[in-house]
Every structure is written in structure tokens, then in C-alpha cells.
């Protein structure tokens, strides 16, 4: 059973890394925004992020970028 758990953990980690990379890539396409991959996920860097998060649909619905 332990081998199955380890395999599941490896599969989940690989999936997470693919999703994080895809999200960072999609967010890099937003002008004036930089995305950095860190241990916790993706960090967004750019001017006026709080305002843009309210007005830019790409930032309001980030989960839609990784489908």
C-alpha cells in the first residue's frame, strides 16, 4: 500500500507543477504583469495589481486560465 501512496504523491506533484507552469505562462501574457513560480505556487508582480484584479477579467478568474 505504501508504494501506491508514494506513486499517487508523485503523480499529484507532477500535475501541480504542470498546472503552476501553465498558469504562470498564461499570466505572463498579460501586459505589465510578471509571474514568478515559487514553492507556494505563483506570485504576481506588477503595478496596480489590486485595481487590476477588480477590472481585468483575466485576473478575476485566474482559475479559468488553467483549464
C-alpha positions in Angstrom: 0.0 0.0 0.0 2.9 2.4 0.7 4.1 2.1 -2.8 0.7 3.2 -4.1 0.7 6.2 -1.8 4.1 7.2 -3.0 3.1 6.9 -6.6 0.0 8.9 -6.0 2.1 11.6 -4.3 4.5 11.7 -7.3 1.6 12.0 -9.8 0.0 14.8 -7.8 3.3 16.7 -7.6 3.9 16.4 -11.3 0.3 17.6 -12.0 0.7 20.6 -9.7 4.0 21.5 -11.4 2.4 21.4 -14.8 -0.6 23.5 -13.7 1.6 26.1 -12.0 3.8 26.4 -15.1 0.7 26.7 -17.3 -0.8 29.4 -15.0 2.5 31.4 -14.9 2.8 31.2 -18.7 -0.8 32.4 -19.2 -0.3 35.3 -16.7 3.0 36.3 -18.4 0.8 37.1 -21.5 -1.0 39.9 -19.5 0.8 43.2 -20.3 2.6 44.8 -17.4 2.4 41.7 -15.3 5.2 39.3 -14.3 4.6 35.9 -12.8 7.2 34.0 -10.7 7.0 30.4 -9.7 7.7 29.9 -6.0 7.3 26.9 -3.7 3.8 28.0 -2.7 2.6 28.5 -6.3 2.7 31.6 -8.5 3.5 35.2 -7.3 2.2 38.1 -9.4 4.3 41.2 -9.7 3.1 44.4 -11.4 1.8 47.9 -10.9 -1.7 48.4 -9.7 -2.5 44.7 -9.1 -5.2 45.4 -6.6 -7.1 47.7 -9.0 -6.4 45.4 -12.0 -7.6 42.4 -10.1 -11.0 44.1 -9.9 -11.2 45.3 -13.5 -9.3 42.8 -15.6 -11.3 39.5 -16.1 -8.0 37.6 -16.7 -7.0 38.4 -13.1 -10.5 38.0 -11.6 -11.0 34.5 -12.9 -7.4 33.1 -12.8 -8.6 29.5 -12.4 -10.1 29.8 -15.9 -6.6 30.1 -17.3 -5.6 26.6 -16.3 -8.4 24.6 -17.8 
